[in-house]
Amino acid sequence: MEWSDVLARIVAWLRAGYPQGVPDQDYLPLLAVLGRRLSDEELDQVVHELAGQGALPASRVDAGVVISRLTNELPRESDLARVRDRLRAAGWPVENSWRRTGSGTAAGHAAPAPTGTQPPGEVESSMPIHYDQSLEQLAHLLHAICLQDRNAVAIATTALVTSDLEQSQTAIDISTKVTAMVRDTEQEAMQLLALRPVAAELRQVVTAIQLSGNLQRMAVLASHIAESARRRHPAATVPEPVRPLISQMGTAAVAIATSAAAVLDSPDPHTASTLDEQDDLMDHLHEELLLTVMGPAWEYGITAAVDLTLIGRYYERFADNAVEVGRRTIFLATGQTADNWLAAHRRDSD
């Protein structure tokens, strides 16, 4: 790639922002800011040109490029903010600066800048806009998957209590659909990771990958419940006296999945923390079910007891994964682990 006019203007602009050279503590976050707008090859050219002019510490530039590219070490958000503020002060609108096109070149380079410090292009391509839209699409996918999980467990519960084979198959089909949606989510997340996000965005993408695993497990557990409904057909899987308790567990599962979907739709750590309380209800119902099937009054045989023990476990694990959605959302929203945030929140409340 030839040294283009736009890259020359970028170098001139950065020199204007750092007339005394880039200090050591700024060079790595500066590379991260540049990396959001330039290809690897363009970034290399700008870095080496700045190093040749003495604007970057040449002895550490290569190491910094390697660190940022190969180990994905990300500068702290405070460092990035400091660099952005420095560049804005020099007249660089960082958030709306040059944007890469699909070919990896910078937009706006066809029209030369009147001065060496003018932004290297006012025409914007779609890359950062696409990136923001992709992050939003990722969040929508997770929310949609959680709603499918809720539908699956609701239909599976109906199938279990009523011995309805058609409803059972519907729940299993929804679980299969969730698997495909999770694949789309993971593919979208991996594409976003390839664009080298900054710290806050990296947290969102990585958390999305983790959440997709929890949401898929919820669908699988709902499918297990549905399969239990048809395993003993035409006999009923759930004896008549236990059906109200199973219905309550299904209702609790639907409620916690609904809350998890709301948290995904509007990430709020306080709302996310309430999922633990809903899980307490499921734990109580699960304990009641175990006491029932293992109690001296049980008269429906070992097979039914084993079936219900497994079914109870499926509901309990469904709720546990919904709680994980809340805990991961707390990390997404605050940057703290759920345990640390909850502990701090309790101290503030005392």
C-alpha positions as CSV (number, residue, x, y, z in Angstrom):
1,M,0.0,0.0,0.0
2,E,1.3,3.4,-1.0
3,W,1.7,6.2,1.5
4,S,-1.5,8.1,0.8
5,D,-2.4,11.8,1.2
6,V,-5.0,10.9,3.9
7,L,-2.4,9.1,6.0
8,A,0.0,12.0,5.7
9,R,-2.8,14.3,6.9
10,I,-3.4,11.9,9.8
11,V,0.2,12.2,10.9
12,A,0.1,16.0,10.5
13,W,-3.0,16.1,12.6
14,L,-1.6,13.9,15.4
15,R,1.6,16.0,15.4
16,A,-0.6,19.0,16.0
17,G,-2.3,17.3,18.9
18,Y,1.0,16.2,20.4
19,P,3.5,19.0,19.4
20,Q,6.0,17.8,22.0
21,G,5.6,14.1,21.1
22,V,3.4,11.4,22.6
23,P,4.2,10.6,26.2
24,D,4.8,7.0,27.2
25,Q,1.5,6.7,29.0
26,D,-0.5,7.8,26.0
27,Y,1.0,5.9,23.2
28,L,-0.8,2.6,23.7
29,P,-4.3,4.2,24.1
30,L,-3.5,6.3,21.0
31,L,-2.8,3.1,19.1
32,A,-6.2,1.8,20.3
33,V,-8.0,5.0,19.1
34,L,-6.2,4.8,15.7
35,G,-7.0,1.1,15.5
36,R,-10.8,1.9,15.5
37,R,-10.4,3.8,12.2
38,L,-7.5,2.3,10.3
39,S,-6.6,-1.1,8.9
40,D,-3.5,-2.9,10.4
41,E,-1.4,-1.9,7.4
42,E,-2.5,1.8,7.7
43,L,-1.9,1.7,11.4
44,D,1.6,0.4,10.9
45,Q,2.4,3.1,8.4
46,V,1.2,5.9,10.7
47,V,3.0,4.5,13.7
48,H,6.3,4.1,11.9
49,E,6.0,7.6,10.4
50,L,5.3,9.1,13.8
51,A,8.2,7.1,15.3
52,G,10.5,8.3,12.5
53,Q,9.6,11.9,13.3
54,G,10.2,11.4,17.0
55,A,6.6,11.8,17.9
56,L,6.4,8.2,19.3
57,P,8.9,6.4,21.5
58,A,10.4,4.3,18.8
59,S,12.0,1.8,21.2
60,R,8.5,0.8,22.5
61,V,6.3,1.3,19.4
62,D,6.8,-2.2,18.0
63,A,6.1,-3.8,21.3
64,G,3.0,-1.7,21.7
65,V,1.7,-2.7,18.3
66,V,2.4,-6.4,19.1
67,I,0.7,-6.1,22.5
68,S,-2.4,-4.5,21.0
69,R,-2.7,-6.9,18.1
70,L,-1.6,-10.3,19.4
71,T,-2.6,-10.3,23.1
72,N,-5.6,-8.0,22.8
73,E,-4.4,-6.0,25.8
74,L,-6.7,-3.0,26.0
75,P,-5.8,0.3,27.6
76,R,-8.0,1.4,30.5
77,E,-11.1,3.5,29.6
78,S,-9.6,6.4,31.6
79,D,-6.5,6.3,29.4
80,L,-8.6,6.3,26.2
81,A,-10.7,9.2,27.5
82,R,-7.5,11.2,28.2
83,V,-6.2,10.6,24.6
84,R,-9.6,11.5,23.1
85,D,-9.8,14.7,25.1
86,R,-6.3,15.6,24.0
87,L,-7.1,15.1,20.3
88,R,-10.4,16.9,20.6
89,A,-8.6,19.9,22.1
90,A,-6.5,20.0,18.9
91,G,-9.7,20.1,16.8
92,W,-10.1,16.4,16.1
93,P,-13.8,15.2,16.5
94,V,-12.7,11.8,17.6
95,E,-16.2,10.1,17.6
96,N,-16.9,11.3,14.1
97,S,-13.5,11.2,12.5
98,W,-12.5,9.3,9.4
99,R,-14.1,5.9,9.0
100,R,-12.9,2.9,7.1
101,T,-14.8,1.7,4.0
102,G,-15.2,-2.0,3.1
103,S,-11.8,-2.0,1.4
104,G,-10.0,-0.8,4.5
105,T,-9.2,2.7,3.1
106,A,-10.1,5.9,4.9
107,A,-13.1,7.8,3.8
108,G,-12.8,11.3,2.5
109,H,-9.3,11.0,1.1
110,A,-10.2,12.1,-2.4
111,A,-10.6,15.8,-1.3
112,P,-7.3,17.2,0.1
113,A,-7.5,19.1,3.3
114,P,-6.7,22.8,3.1
115,T,-4.4,22.6,6.1
116,G,-2.2,20.0,7.7
117,T,-4.4,20.0,10.9
118,Q,-7.8,19.7,9.3
119,P,-9.6,16.4,9.9
120,P,-8.6,13.9,7.2
121,G,-12.0,13.4,5.7
122,E,-15.6,14.6,6.3
123,V,-17.3,11.9,4.3
124,E,-18.2,9.0,6.5
125,S,-18.6,5.4,5.6
126,S,-20.8,2.9,7.4
127,M,-18.2,1.0,9.5
128,P,-18.7,2.6,12.9
129,I,-22.4,3.0,12.3
130,H,-22.5,-0.7,11.3
131,Y,-20.6,-1.6,14.5
132,D,-23.1,0.3,16.7
133,Q,-26.0,-1.3,14.9
134,S,-24.4,-4.7,15.3
135,L,-24.0,-4.2,19.0
136,E,-27.7,-3.3,19.2
137,Q,-28.6,-6.3,17.0
138,L,-26.7,-8.5,19.4
139,A,-28.7,-7.2,22.4
140,H,-31.9,-7.8,20.4
141,L,-31.0,-11.3,19.6
142,L,-30.3,-12.1,23.3
143,H,-33.7,-10.6,24.3
144,A,-35.5,-12.6,21.6
145,I,-33.8,-15.9,22.6
146,C,-34.8,-15.3,26.2
147,L,-38.4,-14.8,25.2
148,Q,-38.3,-18.1,23.2
149,D,-37.0,-19.8,26.3
150,R,-40.0,-18.5,28.3
151,N,-42.4,-19.7,25.6
152,A,-40.7,-23.1,25.5
153,V,-40.9,-23.7,29.3
154,A,-44.5,-22.5,29.4
155,I,-45.6,-24.9,26.6
156,A,-43.5,-27.7,28.0
157,T,-45.2,-27.3,31.4
158,T,-48.6,-27.5,29.7
159,A,-47.6,-30.6,27.8
160,L,-46.3,-32.2,31.0
161,V,-49.4,-31.5,33.1
162,T,-51.9,-32.4,30.3
163,S,-49.9,-35.2,28.6
164,D,-50.3,-33.3,25.3
165,L,-47.9,-34.7,22.6
166,E,-48.5,-31.8,20.2
167,Q,-47.6,-29.2,22.8
168,S,-44.5,-31.3,23.7
169,Q,-43.3,-31.2,20.1
170,T,-43.9,-27.5,19.9
171,A,-41.7,-26.9,22.9
172,I,-39.0,-29.1,21.4
173,D,-39.2,-27.2,18.1
174,I,-38.8,-23.9,19.9
175,S,-35.6,-25.3,21.6
176,T,-34.2,-26.3,18.2
177,K,-35.0,-22.7,16.9
178,V,-33.1,-21.3,19.9
179,T,-30.0,-23.3,19.0
180,A,-30.0,-21.7,15.6
181,M,-30.5,-18.3,17.1
182,V,-27.6,-18.9,19.5
183,R,-25.4,-19.7,16.5
184,D,-26.3,-16.4,14.9
185,T,-25.5,-14.6,18.2
186,E,-22.1,-16.2,18.5
187,Q,-21.3,-15.5,14.8
188,E,-22.3,-11.8,15.3
189,A,-20.2,-11.6,18.4
190,M,-17.1,-13.1,16.8
191,Q,-17.4,-10.6,13.9
192,L,-17.6,-7.7,16.4
193,L,-14.5,-9.1,18.3
194,A,-12.6,-9.0,15.0
195,L,-13.1,-5.2,14.9
196,R,-11.0,-4.7,18.0
197,P,-13.5,-3.0,20.3
198,V,-12.4,-0.8,23.2
199,A,-12.8,-1.9,26.8
200,A,-16.5,-1.2,27.4
201,E,-17.6,-2.7,24.0
202,L,-15.4,-5.7,24.6
203,R,-17.2,-6.3,27.8
204,Q,-20.5,-6.2,26.0
205,V,-19.5,-8.6,23.3
206,V,-17.8,-11.1,25.6
207,T,-20.8,-11.0,28.0
208,A,-23.1,-11.6,25.0
209,I,-21.2,-14.8,24.2
210,Q,-21.5,-16.0,27.8
211,L,-25.2,-15.1,27.9
212,S,-25.9,-17.0,24.8
213,G,-24.7,-20.2,26.6
214,N,-27.0,-19.6,29.5
215,L,-29.9,-18.9,27.2
216,Q,-29.3,-22.0,25.2
217,R,-29.1,-24.2,28.3
218,M,-32.5,-22.8,29.3
219,A,-34.0,-23.9,26.0
220,V,-32.4,-27.4,26.4
221,L,-33.8,-27.7,29.9
222,A,-37.3,-26.7,28.6
223,S,-36.9,-29.4,25.9
224,H,-36.1,-32.0,28.5
225,I,-39.3,-31.1,30.3
226,A,-41.2,-31.5,27.1
227,E,-39.6,-34.8,26.3
228,S,-40.6,-36.0,29.8
229,A,-44.2,-35.3,28.9
230,R,-44.2,-37.8,26.0
231,R,-41.8,-40.4,27.5
232,R,-44.6,-42.2,29.4
233,H,-47.4,-41.6,26.9
234,P,-50.2,-42.6,26.8
235,A,-49.8,-42.8,30.6
236,A,-49.4,-39.5,32.5
237,T,-45.9,-38.6,33.6
238,V,-47.2,-36.5,36.5
239,P,-49.7,-38.1,39.0
240,E,-52.8,-36.0,39.6
241,P,-51.9,-34.8,43.1
242,V,-48.6,-33.4,42.0
243,R,-49.8,-31.5,39.0
244,P,-50.6,-28.3,40.9
245,L,-47.0,-28.2,42.2
246,I,-45.6,-28.8,38.7
247,S,-47.8,-26.0,37.4
248,Q,-46.5,-23.7,40.1
249,M,-42.9,-24.5,39.1
250,G,-43.8,-23.8,35.4
251,T,-45.3,-20.5,36.4
252,A,-42.2,-19.6,38.4
253,A,-40.0,-20.5,35.4
254,V,-42.1,-18.3,33.1
255,A,-41.9,-15.5,35.6
256,I,-38.1,-15.6,36.0
257,A,-37.6,-15.9,32.2
258,T,-39.8,-12.9,31.7
259,S,-37.8,-10.9,34.2
260,A,-34.5,-12.0,32.6
261,A,-35.8,-10.9,29.2
262,A,-36.7,-7.5,30.7
263,V,-33.2,-7.2,32.1
264,L,-31.7,-8.0,28.7
265,D,-34.0,-5.4,27.1
266,S,-32.9,-2.7,29.6
267,P,-29.8,-3.6,31.5
268,D,-30.2,-2.4,35.0
269,P,-28.1,-3.9,37.9
270,H,-30.8,-3.3,40.5
271,T,-33.5,-5.1,38.4
272,A,-31.0,-7.8,37.6
273,S,-30.3,-8.4,41.3
274,T,-34.0,-9.2,41.9
275,L,-33.7,-12.5,39.9
276,D,-32.0,-14.1,42.9
277,E,-35.2,-13.5,44.9
278,Q,-37.4,-15.2,42.2
279,D,-35.0,-18.1,42.2
280,D,-35.6,-18.6,45.9
281,L,-39.3,-19.4,45.1
282,M,-38.2,-22.0,42.6
283,D,-35.8,-23.5,45.1
284,H,-38.7,-23.7,47.6
285,L,-40.9,-25.4,45.1
286,H,-38.2,-27.8,44.2
287,E,-37.6,-28.8,47.8
288,E,-41.3,-29.3,48.2
289,L,-41.4,-31.6,45.2
290,L,-38.5,-33.7,46.5
291,L,-40.1,-34.0,50.0
292,T,-43.3,-35.2,48.2
293,V,-41.8,-37.9,46.1
294,M,-39.6,-39.2,48.9
295,G,-42.2,-39.0,51.6
296,P,-43.8,-41.9,53.3
297,A,-47.2,-41.1,51.7
298,W,-45.8,-41.5,48.1
299,E,-47.8,-44.3,46.4
300,Y,-47.0,-43.9,42.7
301,G,-43.9,-46.0,42.4
302,I,-40.2,-45.5,41.8
303,T,-40.5,-44.7,38.1
304,A,-42.7,-41.7,38.7
305,A,-40.5,-40.6,41.6
306,V,-37.4,-40.7,39.4
307,D,-39.2,-38.8,36.6
308,L,-40.3,-36.1,38.9
309,T,-36.9,-35.8,40.5
310,L,-35.4,-35.2,37.1
311,I,-38.2,-32.8,36.1
312,G,-37.7,-30.8,39.3
313,R,-34.0,-30.6,38.6
314,Y,-34.8,-29.3,35.1
315,Y,-36.9,-26.5,36.4
316,E,-34.4,-25.6,39.1
317,R,-31.5,-25.4,36.6
318,F,-33.7,-23.4,34.2
319,A,-34.1,-20.8,37.0
320,D,-30.4,-20.9,37.9
321,N,-29.5,-20.0,34.3
322,A,-31.9,-17.1,34.4
323,V,-30.2,-15.9,37.5
324,E,-26.9,-16.1,35.6
325,V,-28.4,-13.8,33.0
326,G,-28.9,-11.2,35.8
327,R,-25.5,-11.7,37.3
328,R,-23.8,-11.3,33.9
329,T,-25.9,-8.2,33.2
330,I,-24.7,-6.7,36.4
331,F,-21.1,-7.1,35.2
332,L,-22.1,-5.7,31.8
333,A,-23.7,-2.6,33.3
334,T,-21.2,-1.9,36.1
335,G,-17.9,-3.6,35.1
336,Q,-17.9,-5.3,38.5
337,T,-18.6,-8.9,39.3
338,A,-22.1,-9.5,40.7
339,D,-20.8,-10.5,44.1
340,N,-18.7,-7.3,44.4
341,W,-21.5,-5.0,43.2
342,L,-24.1,-6.6,45.5
343,A,-21.8,-6.4,48.5
344,A,-21.1,-2.7,47.8
345,H,-24.8,-2.1,47.2
346,R,-25.7,-3.6,50.5
347,R,-23.1,-1.5,52.3
348,D,-24.5,1.6,50.7
349,S,-28.0,0.6,51.8
350,D,-27.1,0.0,55.4
